[in-house]
Amino acid sequence: MPDQSAETKPAKPPVVVKKYANRRLYNTESSSYVTLEDLAQMVRAGRDFVVYDAKSGDDITRSVLTQIIVEEEAKGSHLLPESFLRQLIGFYGDSLQGVLPRYLEATMTGFSRQQEEMRRGMEQALKPFSLEEISQRNMLMMERAMNLFSPFQGRSELDALKSENAALKAELSALKAKG
């Protein structure tokens, strides 16, 4: 998850990968052979690459990306529902074939943006409380609850719990008002 947006950070040029006749993929940046899994990791890390056929020089990036998806689906990572795949196949040769790629790209960009906003929102919501602080509060509440069952416990402990409960409710209301 990159901290900076693409606008503030200069984009690295895409890594050039060559595919040889023996089906091996060669990363020219690292001067090493790579696998489809390595390329999938690059995508997940946000690193762009292009794949060229070593003999013809043709750009075959699209077919290699498709191969990565097929490999992921074969591993059991079923991200694409069958109905979607059938609809997608149905659009090949259709008059809307030219519109669909732009629509899907815009939809995925919007989805990624919402996912990132949701991630930031969750981080902000959990920021005021550390897990340690929450654990300590839970332990304190459990200890006090156990003390209520003690036959020698006086009324003052119950009053203290009611007071703390009211304070926690006020704090929660204040946090809700902020968010």
C-alpha positions in Angstrom: 0.0 0.0 0.0 1.9 3.1 -1.2 1.8 6.1 1.1 2.1 8.7 -1.6 -0.2 9.2 -4.6 1.1 8.8 -8.2 0.8 12.6 -8.5 3.4 13.4 -5.8 5.8 10.6 -6.6 7.6 10.3 -9.9 6.5 7.1 -11.6 9.3 4.6 -12.4 9.5 3.5 -16.0 7.9 0.1 -16.5 10.1 -2.9 -16.2 10.8 -4.5 -19.6 10.3 -8.3 -19.6 11.2 -10.4 -22.7 9.4 -13.7 -23.4 11.6 -16.2 -25.3 10.5 -19.0 -27.5 11.1 -21.5 -24.7 8.3 -19.6 -22.8 10.8 -18.2 -20.2 10.4 -14.6 -19.1 13.5 -12.4 -18.6 13.4 -9.3 -16.5 15.8 -6.9 -18.1 15.9 -4.7 -15.0 17.1 -7.4 -12.6 18.8 -9.4 -15.4 17.1 -12.6 -14.2 14.4 -15.0 -15.3 11.1 -14.6 -13.6 7.8 -16.5 -13.4 4.2 -15.5 -13.8 4.0 -15.5 -10.0 6.9 -13.0 -9.8 5.0 -10.8 -12.3 1.8 -11.1 -10.2 3.8 -9.9 -7.2 5.0 -6.9 -9.1 1.4 -6.0 -10.0 0.4 -6.3 -6.3 3.3 -4.1 -5.4 2.2 -1.5 -7.9 5.2 -2.0 -10.2 4.4 -1.6 -13.9 5.9 -3.8 -16.5 5.6 -4.5 -20.2 6.3 -7.9 -21.9 7.7 -8.1 -25.4 8.1 -11.2 -27.5 11.9 -11.5 -27.8 11.8 -12.7 -31.4 9.2 -10.4 -33.0 9.3 -7.5 -30.5 5.5 -7.5 -30.3 4.0 -6.2 -27.0 2.4 -9.3 -25.4 1.7 -7.7 -22.0 -2.1 -8.2 -22.3 -1.8 -12.0 -23.0 0.7 -12.4 -20.1 -1.6 -10.5 -17.7 -4.4 -12.8 -18.9 -2.1 -15.8 -18.2 -1.6 -14.6 -14.7 -5.3 -14.4 -14.1 -5.8 -17.9 -15.5 -3.0 -19.2 -13.2 -4.6 -17.5 -10.1 -8.0 -18.9 -11.0 -6.4 -22.4 -11.4 -4.9 -22.1 -7.9 -8.4 -21.8 -6.5 -8.4 -18.0 -6.1 -11.8 -17.7 -7.7 -12.1 -13.9 -8.0 -14.2 -13.9 -11.2 -17.7 -15.4 -11.0 -18.6 -17.7 -13.9 -21.5 -15.5 -14.9 -19.1 -12.5 -15.2 -16.8 -14.6 -17.4 -19.7 -15.7 -19.6 -20.9 -12.1 -20.0 -17.3 -11.0 -20.8 -17.0 -13.7 -23.5 -20.4 -12.6 -24.9 -19.1 -9.0 -25.4 -16.3 -10.2 -27.8 -17.5 -9.2 -31.3 -20.4 -7.2 -29.9 -21.0 -3.6 -30.8 -20.2 -2.6 -27.2 -16.8 -4.3 -27.3 -15.0 -0.9 -27.6 -16.9 0.7 -24.7 -16.5 -2.2 -22.2 -12.7 -1.9 -21.5 -13.1 1.8 -20.6 -16.1 1.0 -18.4 -14.4 -1.8 -16.6 -11.2 0.3 -16.1 -13.3 3.2 -14.6 -15.2 0.8 -12.4 -12.1 -0.9 -11.1 -10.4 2.5 -10.5 -13.5 3.6 -8.5 -13.5 0.4 -6.6 -9.8 0.7 -5.7 -10.3 4.3 -4.6 -13.2 3.3 -2.3 -11.2 0.4 -0.9 -8.4 2.8 -0.1 -10.8 5.3 1.5 -12.3 2.6 3.6 -8.9 1.4 4.7 -7.9 5.0 5.7 -11.3 5.4 7.5 -10.7 2.2 9.5 -7.2 3.4 10.5 -8.6 6.7 11.6 -11.4 5.1 13.6 -9.0 2.8 15.4 -6.3 5.4 15.8 -7.6 6.9 19.1 -7.4 3.5 20.8 -4.4 1.2 20.8 -5.0 -2.5 21.2 -3.0 -2.4 24.4 -5.3 0.4 25.8 -8.4 -1.6 24.8 -7.0 -4.7 26.4 -6.2 -2.9 29.6 -9.7 -1.4 29.8 -11.3 -4.8 29.2 -9.2 -6.4 32.0 -10.1 -3.6 34.4 -13.8 -4.0 33.6 -13.5 -7.8 34.1 -11.8 -7.3 37.4 -14.5 -4.9 38.6 -17.2 -7.2 37.4 -15.7 -10.1 39.4 -15.5 -7.8 42.4 -19.2 -7.2 42.2 -19.7 -10.9 43.1 -17.6 -10.7 46.2 -19.7 -10.8 49.3 -17.5 -8.3 51.1 -17.8 -5.7 48.3 -19.3 -2.4 49.4 -21.7 -0.2 47.5 -19.0 2.3 46.6 -17.5 0.0 44.0 -20.9 -0.2 42.2 -21.1 3.6 42.3 -17.6 3.8 40.8 -18.5 1.5 38.0 -21.7 3.5 37.2 -19.6 6.6 37.1 -17.0 5.0 34.8 -19.7 3.7 32.6 -21.2 7.2 32.3 -17.7 8.6 31.4 -17.2 5.9 28.8 -20.6 6.6 27.2 -19.7 10.3 27.1 -16.4 9.6 25.5 -18.0 7.3 22.9 -20.6 10.0 22.1 -17.8 12.5 21.7 -15.9 10.2 19.3 -19.1 9.5 17.3 -19.7 13.3 17.0 -16.1 13.7 15.7 -16.4 10.9 13.1 
